[in-house]
Amino acid sequence: MVADNYYRQKWPPSHSNEESEYWAIEQTKTELRTVCSSWNSLLQGERYSHRFVSMLDVHYGYVPADALKRAGRVSFRPAARGTPREGIASSEGWVSRCMEIIEAVGPIPMRIATEIPSVALQDFCDTLSSHAPSLVTVTVPRGTSTAFIFPATFESLPNLRHLHSAPSVLQLNAPPGATVEVANLVALTIGCGHESLRVNHQRWSFPALETLRLWSMDHPEEEARMEGLVTTLRALGKNVRTLELPTSEMEDMPAEVWSLCPKVERLFTSHQVRSIPPPNHPIHTIGIPFVREHHIGYDEWTTYPHIPEFPGLRTVVINNPRAWDMIDEANYLFGYIRDCHSRGVRLEDANGFTYEERH
């Protein structure tokens, strides 16, 4: 019902421990409880309480551990260093404490696990395999160490469908000569800049992968950045339908994207798209950047110099939820609106609204 809407997946996905959607749902639930006594009885019952739980609240006793037995989404974010609630001396200690709590509670219905520390990730997944069999989404925050994703990670979580990481956190790692097939994963966020990662991509197969987001790569040479991106797409892009390319200093999107991702329908990129897809390519939506650039004495909102022209293009997404609020500062957007109208293309902001729908 109301709270279940929280599990809808969006693109681009949020990689922070973003709780605003949860609290918006809680507000709606509170409002619905005022409709009548029967709705109040239903929504105040255990079925709709504690759908989101922070392990910090359990650790400090603000929420009973048994609340995990009803939690659909659990945050494993530790307390920030230097805060009164820190209390755990190391990341390893926090991981051990979380596993201790979960093992004491027993099986839980958690479907979304956010902010899982990269430290001891495999041990964490082993614990969740027997205590959270319904887990389908995992996010890993930015950390001080790199977590290697081994075949055993997916064996521990056979129902995992969404895996998202902060930049430079997760690396795929398979044994030499092995080919690993991950049958159920449909969404992946990962980096593509490491030498070892580019090699390891060749050993993995994700036949169900539909959504791929690639983080930017830190390499001083553009040729190496291009090679890393192309190699990654060659290994992972065959069945992808939604693709977000990394931000980098490369000016143009590699032309190989169209052949390496023959099924991609929605493309989000900060690169200028100059190459035209083949006539029968299914691409119909492109997301374009809209960012504030700082100059000496003034700022300006910038995006592509013109809207790409694809034969099957139906929608252009200005990848900023406040694009229409900034139109007076970026009045060239009015030209984009006229251009898209003349071509029968929908132009919308990151929230899915056209200019006319917002004004």
C-alpha positions in Angstrom: 0.0 0.0 0.0 1.4 3.5 0.9 4.7 2.3 2.3 5.2 -0.2 -0.4 5.6 2.6 -3.0 8.9 3.3 -1.4 10.4 0.2 -3.1 9.9 1.6 -6.6 13.2 1.9 -8.4 14.1 5.2 -10.1 16.7 6.2 -12.5 19.3 7.6 -12.0 19.3 5.8 -8.6 20.1 7.6 -5.4 23.3 6.4 -3.9 23.2 8.3 -0.7 21.3 7.2 2.4 18.4 9.4 1.2 15.5 9.2 3.7 13.4 12.0 2.3 11.1 9.6 0.4 10.6 7.5 3.5 9.6 10.5 5.5 7.3 11.8 2.8 5.5 8.4 2.9 5.3 8.6 6.7 3.7 12.0 6.3 1.2 10.6 3.9 0.4 7.7 6.2 -0.2 10.1 9.0 -2.6 12.1 6.9 -4.5 9.0 5.8 -4.9 8.0 9.4 -7.2 11.1 9.9 -9.7 10.0 7.3 -11.6 7.6 9.5 -11.2 5.2 12.4 -10.9 2.1 10.3 -8.0 3.6 8.3 -6.4 4.8 11.5 -6.6 1.2 12.9 -5.1 -0.3 9.8 -2.2 2.2 9.4 -1.2 2.3 13.0 -0.9 -1.5 13.2 2.4 -3.4 13.1 2.1 -4.1 9.4 3.0 -0.5 8.5 5.2 0.4 11.4 9.0 0.4 11.2 9.2 -0.2 7.5 12.5 1.7 7.7 15.0 1.0 10.4 18.4 2.5 11.1 20.8 0.1 12.8 22.2 3.0 14.7 18.7 3.5 16.4 18.7 -0.2 17.3 22.3 -0.1 18.6 21.5 2.8 20.9 18.2 1.5 22.0 15.9 4.1 20.4 14.2 1.4 18.4 13.7 -2.2 19.6 15.7 -4.9 17.7 12.4 -6.7 17.0 11.5 -3.8 14.7 13.8 -5.4 12.2 11.2 -8.2 11.9 9.0 -5.7 10.0 11.6 -3.7 8.3 11.6 -3.6 4.5 14.5 -1.2 4.3 17.5 -1.0 6.8 20.3 1.5 6.9 23.7 0.3 8.1 25.3 3.7 8.1 27.6 4.2 11.1 27.6 7.3 13.2 29.8 10.1 11.9 33.2 10.4 13.5 33.4 13.0 16.2 29.6 12.9 17.0 28.3 12.0 20.4 26.8 8.8 18.9 30.0 7.4 17.5 30.6 4.8 20.1 32.2 2.2 17.8 36.0 2.6 17.4 36.3 1.1 13.9 34.4 0.2 10.8 35.1 -3.5 11.5 33.6 -3.1 14.9 30.5 -1.6 13.5 30.1 -4.4 11.0 30.5 -7.0 13.8 27.9 -5.2 15.9 25.4 -5.1 13.0 25.9 -8.8 12.3 25.5 -9.6 16.0 22.1 -7.8 16.1 20.8 -9.5 13.0 21.9 -12.9 14.1 20.1 -12.4 17.4 16.9 -11.3 15.8 16.7 -14.1 13.3 15.2 -13.9 9.7 14.0 -10.4 8.7 12.0 -9.3 5.7 14.5 -6.7 4.6 14.4 -6.0 0.8 16.7 -3.0 0.7 20.0 -2.7 2.6 21.6 0.8 2.3 25.0 2.0 3.4 26.5 -1.4 3.9 30.2 -0.7 4.8 32.8 -1.9 2.2 34.8 -3.3 5.0 34.2 -7.1 5.4 31.5 -6.9 2.7 31.7 -10.6 2.0 31.2 -11.5 5.7 28.2 -9.2 5.7 26.7 -10.8 2.7 27.2 -14.3 4.2 25.2 -13.2 7.3 22.4 -11.7 5.2 22.1 -14.8 3.1 20.6 -16.8 5.9 18.9 -13.9 7.7 17.5 -11.7 4.9 16.5 -14.1 2.1 14.3 -11.5 0.5 17.1 -9.0 0.0 17.0 -7.5 -3.5 18.8 -4.2 -3.3 22.2 -3.3 -1.8 24.0 0.0 -1.8 27.6 0.5 -0.7 28.7 4.1 0.3 32.0 5.8 -0.3 34.6 4.3 2.0 38.3 4.2 2.8 38.9 0.8 1.2 38.0 -1.0 -2.0 35.6 -3.9 -1.7 36.1 -6.8 -4.2 33.0 -8.4 -5.4 33.7 -12.1 -5.8 31.4 -14.8 -7.2 30.7 -15.9 -3.6 29.0 -12.5 -3.1 26.3 -13.3 -5.5 26.1 -16.9 -4.4 25.4 -15.6 -0.9 22.6 -13.3 -2.2 20.9 -15.3 -5.0 17.9 -13.0 -5.1 20.0 -9.8 -5.4 18.7 -7.6 -8.3 20.2 -4.2 -7.6 23.8 -3.4 -6.6 24.9 0.2 -6.4 28.2 1.6 -5.1 29.8 5.0 -4.6 32.8 5.8 -6.8 35.9 3.6 -6.6 34.4 1.3 -4.0 33.4 -1.9 -5.8 35.6 -3.9 -8.1 34.5 -7.2 -9.8 37.0 -9.9 -9.2 36.8 -13.4 -10.6 39.4 -16.2 -10.6 41.7 -16.3 -13.7 40.2 -18.3 -16.5 36.8 -18.4 -14.9 33.6 -17.1 -16.4 31.0 -16.1 -13.8 27.3 -15.7 -14.8 25.1 -13.7 -12.5 21.6 -14.5 -13.6 19.3 -12.2 -11.6 21.1 -8.9 -11.4 19.2 -6.2 -13.3 20.8 -3.0 -12.1 24.5 -2.3 -11.4 26.4 0.8 -10.5 30.2 0.4 -10.6 33.4 2.1 -11.6 35.3 1.4 -14.8 38.7 3.1 -14.2 41.0 0.5 -12.7 43.3 -1.6 -14.8 42.5 -4.8 -13.0 38.8 -4.1 -13.2 38.9 -3.8 -17.0 40.5 -7.2 -17.2 38.1 -8.8 -14.7 35.0 -7.5 -16.6 35.8 -10.0 -19.3 35.2 -12.8 -16.9 31.7 -11.8 -15.8 28.3 -12.3 -17.5 25.1 -10.5 -16.5 22.5 -11.7 -18.9 19.6 -10.0 -17.1 21.4 -6.6 -16.7 19.1 -3.8 -17.9 20.4 -0.7 -16.0 24.1 0.2 -15.8 25.6 3.3 -14.2 29.3 3.8 -14.6 31.3 6.0 -12.3 33.9 8.4 -13.6 37.5 7.1 -13.9 40.6 8.8 -12.5 43.2 8.6 -15.2 45.3 11.5 -16.6 45.2 10.3 -20.2 42.1 10.5 -22.2 43.0 7.5 -24.3 43.1 5.3 -21.2 39.8 6.7 -20.0 38.3 5.9 -23.3 39.7 2.4 -23.4 38.4 1.7 -19.9 34.9 2.8 -20.8 34.8 0.9 -24.1 36.2 -2.3 -22.5 33.6 -2.1 -19.7 30.7 -1.7 -22.1 32.0 -4.5 -24.3 31.7 -6.8 -21.3 28.6 -5.5 -19.7 26.6 -3.5 -22.2 25.1 -6.2 -24.5 21.6 -6.3 -22.8 21.5 -2.9 -21.1 18.5 -0.7 -21.8 19.3 2.2 -19.5 22.8 3.5 -19.4 24.5 6.4 -17.6 28.0 7.1 -18.7 30.7 8.5 -16.3 31.6 12.1 -16.2 35.1 12.7 -17.4 37.3 15.1 -19.4 36.3 13.2 -22.6 34.4 15.8 -24.7 32.6 13.3 -27.0 30.8 10.1 -26.2 32.6 7.2 -27.8 30.9 6.2 -31.1 31.3 2.5 -30.0 28.5 2.9 -27.5 25.8 2.2 -30.1 27.4 -1.1 -31.2 28.4 -2.2 -27.7 24.9 -1.4 -26.3 22.6 -2.5 -29.1 19.5 -2.6 -26.9 20.0 0.7 -25.0 16.8 2.8 -25.0 17.6 5.5 -22.4 21.0 7.2 -22.3 22.3 9.7 -19.7 25.6 11.3 -20.5 27.5 14.5 -19.9 29.5 14.0 -23.1 28.5 15.6 -26.3 26.7 13.1 -28.5 28.0 13.6 -32.1 27.7 10.1 -33.4 24.3 9.0 -34.8 22.9 5.6 -33.8 22.2 3.1 -36.6 18.7 3.5 -38.2 17.1 0.5 -36.3 18.7 1.3 -32.9 16.0 1.4 -30.1 17.3 4.6 -28.4 14.4 6.9 -27.7 15.4 8.9 -24.6 18.6 10.9 -23.9 19.4 12.7 -20.7 21.6 15.8 -21.0 23.5 17.7 -18.3 22.4 21.0 -16.8 25.1 22.3 -14.4 26.2 25.6 -13.0 29.6 26.6 -14.1 31.6 29.1 -12.0 33.6 31.9 -13.8 35.4 34.9 -12.5 32.7 37.4 -11.6 29.7 35.4 -12.8 28.1 31.9 -12.9 26.1 30.3 -15.7 24.0 27.3 -16.4 25.3 25.2 -19.2 24.3 22.1 -21.2 24.7 20.8 -24.7 25.0 23.5 -27.5 22.2 21.8 -29.3 19.7 18.9 -28.8 21.0 15.7 -30.5 19.0 14.6 -33.6 18.2 10.9 -33.6 15.8 9.2 -35.9 13.8 7.6 -33.1 14.3 10.2 -30.4 11.0 10.8 -28.4 12.2 12.3 -25.1 15.0 14.6 -23.9 15.6 14.8 -20.1 17.3 17.8 -18.7 19.1 16.0 -15.9 18.3 18.5 -13.2 15.1 18.7 -11.2 15.3 22.5 -11.0 15.8 23.2 -14.7 12.6 25.0 -15.2 13.1 27.1 -12.1 16.4 28.3 -13.6 15.0 29.1 -17.1 15.3 32.9 -16.6 19.0 32.4 -16.0 19.3 30.0 -18.9 16.9 31.5 -21.4 18.4 29.4 -24.2 16.2 26.6 -22.8 13.3 28.4 -24.6 15.0 27.7 -27.9 15.3 24.0 -26.8 11.6 24.0 -26.1 10.8 25.4 -29.6 13.2 23.0 -31.2 11.7 19.9 -29.5 8.2 21.0 -30.2 9.0 21.3 -33.9 10.4 17.8 -33.9 7.7 16.2 -31.8 10.1 15.5 -29.0 9.1 15.8 -25.3 11.5 18.0 -23.3 11.3 17.4 -19.5 13.2 18.0 -16.3 14.6 15.3 -14.1 11.2 15.1 -12.3 9.5 14.2 -15.6 7.7 17.6 -16.1 7.7 19.7 -19.2 7.9 23.5 -19.0 4.2 23.8 -19.7 3.3 21.3 -17.0 5.3 23.3 -14.4 4.0 26.7 -15.4 
